[in-house]
Amino acid sequence: MNRLPVLVSPYGPHAALALHVHGLTIRGHHAETLLAADEAEAITLMLGDHRTHRVSRLGRMYALSALGRLDEALGIAEALVAAQPTLGGPRATDAKIMADTAEVLIHLGRIDDGLHYVARAMAVLDVAPRKGLRYFSAMSSLGEAARGAELFELADDAMRRCLESFETPDDLYRSAAELTHAELWLEWALRLEQVGRAEEAAGLIDKSVAVLQFWIDQGIDSPVGTAALAVCHAKTGRTAEAFALVDELLPSMRAAGQHHEARLLHLAHGLALRATGEWRAARREFRAALELSVLRSQRLLFQYELAITAVLEFPGDATQAVLESLRSHVEALWQLRLDRRTMLRQAYRRVELEAARTTADLAATSDALTGLGNRRMFDRRIDTVADGGSLLLIDVDRFKDINDRYSHGVGDRVLGEIAAVLRSHCRQDEVAIRFGGDEFAMFLSTGEHEARQVAERIRRVILARDWSTIAPELTVTLSMGLAACHAGEPGRDLYDRADAHLYTAKRAGRNQLAAA
């Protein structure tokens, strides 16, 4: 795990705890994942490492989904989405959480909601950096969500982008992505077979076998990869190999409660038994897989195999009619899959329009020179300050002299530097404003004591900066006026008190903070 030092910053200082959780779920050890998540989340909460805690919660959500505990998984997903504005982080991390939420919603049958989250994730990933682990992970989640909606083409493209995001990916992540891609091809092939596109299905199964066999030969511990390979063997007539893998793995998967792997192994066993004419035993295996199914698409797969087996075991009009009826249902669902592609395009367009409106609104409330909020944003915010918040007004001392002595270009650079300092001191839901000229404001979500500390830090940073890198002998200082909001106080009164304190600071000699 020589990549861990790179991961500490975006995922928190104790990332190894969460990566252990993810390593277990990647390998399909879902019951163990939940135990590891209990430990990781308790430790990270105690240490106040909320980012690593979030990553561990994601791992827990994956395990719960794999175990069919979808309502619990959705609870975690919704909590993670709600926490995004507070925790912040890279865009790709936001996209990943959206895609993970989409997958759970889709599995719960809330297709419209799920596709909306897929569209949001796609829009974010369109502008996110396309290299590195965060993009890799987000694309993997997008692929899983698309697969859940049977948008196989989108899922295939997402998994390809996963692998392209690393020039030389770590084997842990490369194997996980390629094994997931192979399982996607297998699932796609099974659906294509159901709608009579056998040649395309055979090509996908061949691709899947090549990838699965490679990683198993490399000694990768992946029960789900082994189970998928068993299905491929059964589908391509290698029944002896399928039987061997089933005998090796099925009892332990059942005992461990790893239902996804067990379903695949029962499918492989049933297909192999049917190929050898053991129809009754094959029906037993398909029924066992059906009992472990939690999703409609899973149940339909095994019902279809049961219908085929019944026609072989009990040929006649009755069994043939059941099979034909099921085929009609399968074809209707395939058409519904195509309709979802249209629904996704429409959802993506809505997301684009929402983003355009947001961008336009931001432009209307932003200062062109500094990128801070402008007077229009100030007017919006001033009446929303609640008890417990504070308003800080800031003037650049003798700014006219700076423009007159050095030029307006130097003055603009000074304003840009000050804006960057103010922005860096804003926490979530806090905002910095430039009124125009040399006047700034900050809406702080703290009381007076902490707001004083923030203001003094800003003042000292500006005072200590080496301004001679912009112009020889240039010095810059700030005067500040601070007022904490009183319960029920109108915004205009809050502004007047902060403004009065600002002029107190100026009359007292500048380069200082004045407050109550």
C-alpha positions, 0 to 999 in steps of 0.5 A: 500500500505504497500509495497511502501517503498520497491518500492522507490529505483527501481522505483524512489522516487515518485513511488506512482504517477506511482503506481496510474496510474498502479492501474487504468489501472489494474482495467480497468479504461483506460480513467482515466489512461491517465488523471492520467498519464498526471499529474504524468509525468508532476510532475516527469519530473519537479522533475527530477525523470526519473525512476518514469516517465518511470513507468508512461509511461508504464501505459499510454502505457497499457491504449492506447493499451487497447483503441486500440490506438496501434500506440501511444502505439508503440511510447511509447514502442520504446522510452522506449526501447531506454532509457533503456541503459541511465536509467539502472535498474534491469534486470526484468525491461528491460525484462518487457519493451521488453515484453510490446513492443512485445505485441504492435508489435504483435497486430499491425501484426508485428509478427516476430519483436514481437516474437524477443522481446518475445525471448529477454525478456525470455532470460533476465528473465531466469537469473533474480531473480525469486522473488519480484514485478519486476519479477512478473510484467515482467512475467505478461507482458511476459504472455500478449505478448504471449497471443497476439500471441496466444501462450497460453501455454507460457502465461499460464506458465508465469502467473503461474510464476507470482503468484509463485514470491510472497509467500504472494502477495499483494491483488492488484497484486495477484488479477490482475494476477489471473484475467488476468490468468482467462481471458487468460483461457477464451480466450484460451477456445473460440479458442479451441471451434472453432477448435472442442476441446470442452472438453478442453474448458469447463475445462478452463472455469470452472477454469476461473469461480472459479477465477473470482467469488472468486475475485468479491466476495472479492469486487475487482473493476475489470470491465474486470473481471466482463465482463469475468465472464458474458461470462463464465456464458453465456457459461455455461448456466447461462443466468440469471446471464449473463443478470444481469451482462450485465445490470449492467455494459454495459452502463457505459463501453460504456459511459466510452469508455472502449471498451475491457470490452464492447466487452466482455459484448456484447459477453456475451449478444449475447451468452445468447440471442442466448441460449434463441432463440433470434437470431436477438437480438444476432446478434445485440450484436455480431455486436456491439462487432465487431464494437468495435474490433481493432485486427484481432483475436477479429474480427474473434471471433465475425464473427464466432459467427455471422456465428453460429447464422446465421445457427441457424436463417436461416438454409440452404446451404448458411449459412452452407457454410459460417460457414464451410468456416470460420471454415477452416480459423480458423483451418488454423490460429490455425496451424499458431499459432503452427508455431509461437511456432517454430518461437519463439524457433528459435528467442530464439536460435538467442538471445542465440547466440547473448548473447554468442558472446557478452559474448565472446567479453566481455571476450576478452576485460576484465581484469581477475583480476578486471573485468575492461576493458583491454588493448584491450578495451583501444585500441578500445576506445582511438580513439573514444573519442570525443570533450567534453570527457576526459581521466584519467590515474591512477597509484597506488603509490609505488605498488611494495613496497606493493607487496614486503612488504605484498605479491602479494595476498594483492596487488591483493586485493588492485587492486580489491578495486581500480577497484570497486571504479573506476567502481562505478564512471562510468556513462553510456557510461563511462568505466574503464580500467586496463592496467596491473600491477598498471596502470588504465585509465578511459574514461569520457564523461565530460569536464575537469572541471567535470572530475577533480571533478570525479578524486578528488572524486576517489582519496579522497575515496582511501585515506580515506579508512581503508586499515588496514582491508586488511593488518596492516599499509597498505596505498594506494594513487593514482597519476593521469593525466587528459586530455580533448579531443580537437576537431579532436585530435587523440587518441594517442595525447590525451593519450600522454598529459594525460600521461605527466600530470600523470608523473607531478603528480608523480614528484610533490610528488604523491597522486595528480591529474595533468591536464592542 
